[in-house]
Amino acid sequence: MDEAKLHEFMGKFVTDMGGAFMMGMVLVGDELGLYRAMADHQPVTADALAARCGCHPRLVREWLNANAAAGYVESTDNAYRLPPEQAMALANEQSPVFVAPGTNVVASCFLDLDKLLEAFRGDGGLPWSEHHHRMFHGTEKFFRPGYRAHLTTAWLPAMDGVVAKLQGGAKVADVGCGHGASTIVMAEVYSNSRFFGFDFHTPSIEMARQRAAEAKVSDRVTFTTATAKAYAERGFDLICFFDCLHDMGDPVGAARHAYQTPRDDGAVMLVEPFAGDSVADNSNPVGRLYYAASSMICTPNSLSQEVGLRLGAQAGERRLGAVMAEAGFSRFRRATETPFNLILEARK
Ligand SMILES: C[S@@+](CC[C@H](N)C(=O)[O-])C[C@H]1O[C@@H](n2cnc3c(N)ncnc32)[C@H](O)[C@@H]1O
């Protein structure tokens, strides 16, 4: 036993445990409006912040001290300040890195722990619908900033000839659309096109319809409850899977359905978590995040469905290419990437 290595590991563990608690602190700050009330970057005392947000002053001071120790806020002379960079991540809903409410996904994993233990001891399955509602809202909030920042500015332009079609008036499917964040981002920009969102989780489809109405795009967006293998619409110019193919029990079946539904030269856009092809490639902070989420969310979800292929969130480009090839697609390439996403294009 190497004592120095033990100390090193305990340091890492304390950092991680503090990080897990900080996810709770972020949810408190987001839901009570504490970060937003500090978005002017000016120093504020705990009492003043508590008064602004209608919260208990002693608890707000303790929350601020935790945020100061974590480097989320700065503290000087009994006052606290949210720096502009942290405000982008924690207070500014329009920013491309607004991560605060996405932490609801982490909360759901803890709330769902008993069900997850049952899955580990049993057949491995934990259906998407069995999660706490924080999972569905957190997923929407986790992914939406990335869609808003990249989808119409970088990802669709990286696909072969797709933008011209969208501008002219295309028919688009968003399979496994959840709350429709990606569908709505596309519909807001390409007003000549028609968008069809499909998901097998009815409460998510109901929320997607509400989101479309709020965004005033209901005239060109239709959300329908359907599995990825069973939606009836045909003739799509573009079929998208945003962070969902690896969740499915039968991704080959879903991809085969997509193979059968486009117009002749229709394209499939697959947005998947960034991953290399081996565990060694993914042994980094992003891979750690996705493997852990995949153990608690994606893989049990796949195992709860027919076939149960259990790709996992770190399937990687080679494995995903094999799925698309098995479904019939002859062309497959990486269109582009971000540190968090692979954007893959499949063609007949
Ligand atoms: C991680 S969420 C992503 C949601 C959405 N695409 C987004 O990016 O916000 C995965 C989604 O896939 C849906 N899903 C999983 N398996 C499905 C299946 N077999 N058919 C249809 N939807 C499915 C879930 O209901 C869930 O909404």
The ligand as an SDF file (V2000), in Angstrom:
LIG
                    3D

 27 29  0  0  0  0  0  0  0  0999 V2000
  -31.7760   11.5650  -23.6350 C   0  0  0  0  0  0  0  0  0  0  0  0
  -33.3810   11.8760  -24.1950 S   0  0  0  0  0  0  0  0  0  0  0  0
  -33.0930   13.0530  -25.5060 C   0  0  0  0  0  0  0  0  0  0  0  0
  -34.3320   13.8410  -25.8400 C   0  0  0  0  0  0  0  0  0  0  0  0
  -34.1820   14.8690  -26.9530 C   0  0  0  0  0  0  0  0  0  0  0  0
  -33.8000   14.2700  -28.2160 N   0  0  0  0  0  0  0  0  0  0  0  0
  -33.1950   15.9490  -26.5710 C   0  0  0  0  0  0  0  0  0  0  0  0
  -32.1300   16.0060  -27.1850 O   0  0  0  0  0  0  0  0  0  0  0  0
  -33.4970   16.7390  -25.6680 O   0  0  0  0  0  0  0  0  0  0  0  0
  -33.7980   10.3960  -25.0790 C   0  0  0  0  0  0  0  0  0  0  0  0
  -35.2020   10.4070  -25.6250 C   0  0  0  0  0  0  0  0  0  0  0  0
  -35.3950    9.2470  -26.4180 O   0  0  0  0  0  0  0  0  0  0  0  0
  -36.7200    8.7840  -26.2120 C   0  0  0  0  0  0  0  0  0  0  0  0
  -36.7490    7.3580  -26.5860 N   0  0  0  0  0  0  0  0  0  0  0  0
  -36.0080    6.3600  -26.0600 C   0  0  0  0  0  0  0  0  0  0  0  0
  -36.3080    5.2030  -26.6680 N   0  0  0  0  0  0  0  0  0  0  0  0
  -37.2590    5.4720  -27.5950 C   0  0  0  0  0  0  0  0  0  0  0  0
  -37.9390    4.6730  -28.5670 C   0  0  0  0  0  0  0  0  0  0  0  0
  -37.7010    3.3730  -28.6780 N   0  0  0  0  0  0  0  0  0  0  0  0
  -38.8430    5.3010  -29.3690 N   0  0  0  0  0  0  0  0  0  0  0  0
  -39.0770    6.6310  -29.2590 C   0  0  0  0  0  0  0  0  0  0  0  0
  -38.4680    7.4250  -28.3590 N   0  0  0  0  0  0  0  0  0  0  0  0
  -37.5430    6.8520  -27.5510 C   0  0  0  0  0  0  0  0  0  0  0  0
  -36.9780    9.0580  -24.7400 C   0  0  0  0  0  0  0  0  0  0  0  0
  -38.3710    9.0780  -24.4470 O   0  0  0  0  0  0  0  0  0  0  0  0
  -36.2870   10.4010  -24.5580 C   0  0  0  0  0  0  0  0  0  0  0  0
  -37.1680   11.4700  -24.7570 O   0  0  0  0  0  0  0  0  0  0  0  0
  1  2  1  0
  2  3  1  0
  2 10  1  0
  3  4  1  0
  4  5  1  0
  5  6  1  0
  5  7  1  0
  7  8  2  0
  7  9  1  0
 10 11  1  0
 11 12  1  0
 11 26  1  0
 12 13  1  0
 13 14  1  0
 13 24  1  0
 14 15  1  0
 14 23  1  0
 15 16  2  0
 16 17  1  0
 17 18  1  0
 17 23  2  0
 18 19  1  0
 18 20  2  0
 20 21  1  0
 21 22  2  0
 22 23  1  0
 24 25  1  0
 24 26  1  0
 26 27  1  0
M  CHG  2   2   1   9  -1
M  END
$$$$
